[in-house]
């Protein structure tokens, strides 16, 4: 007996169906954080296997690099910041990082401070974490 999952590939694990992560990533692309940078999405660093949501470099100074990640989670924690810190290391060599979160994501003060100390900023976007009725209908 052949299952539908074996025919069409498996669903991404760990992502609930009603989470609005695609919309969060689309809104993140419009951020002023990327002004002056040539950006790519889902950049894959083959030597480390890392893949940040966004990677950018300044066309006039290729050593000026940034990374960003969109996190559609209920609570942001220090491990999310650690992931972005890893993206900043070689081979990315990024100077700055940013985590984009949904407007209803809880960001504790100690996590915000830890991110700031790591040269990682947190930007809250006008996207709810859970999909609304029209998001589900239009998907």
FENRA-V331691 format. One line per field, one symbol per residue. ss: DSSP state (@ for helix, = for strand, . for the rest). psi: psi as a letter, one per 30 degrees, with the letter a starting at -180 (. if undefined). burial: # if it has 24 or more other ideal C-beta (glycine too) atoms within 12 Angstrom, else .. A space follows every 10 residues. Layout:
ss=???
psi=???
burial=???
//
This chain:
ss=...@@@@@.. ........=. @@@@@@@@.. .@@@...=== =====....= ========.. ========== =...==.@@@ @@@@@@@@.. .....===== =....==.@@ @@@@@@@..= ====.....= ..@@@@@@.
psi=kkleefegll lkkfjlfgkh eeeeeeeeff kfefkgkjll khkjjeffgl ilekkllkff jffjllllkk jilekklffe eeeeeeeflk gehkellkkk llfgkkjlee eeeeeefghk lkkklhkkek kleeeeef.
burial=.......... ........## #.###.###. #.##..#.#. ..#......# .######... ....###### ###..#...# #.######.. .#.#.##### ##..#.#... ##.##..#.# #####.###. #........
//
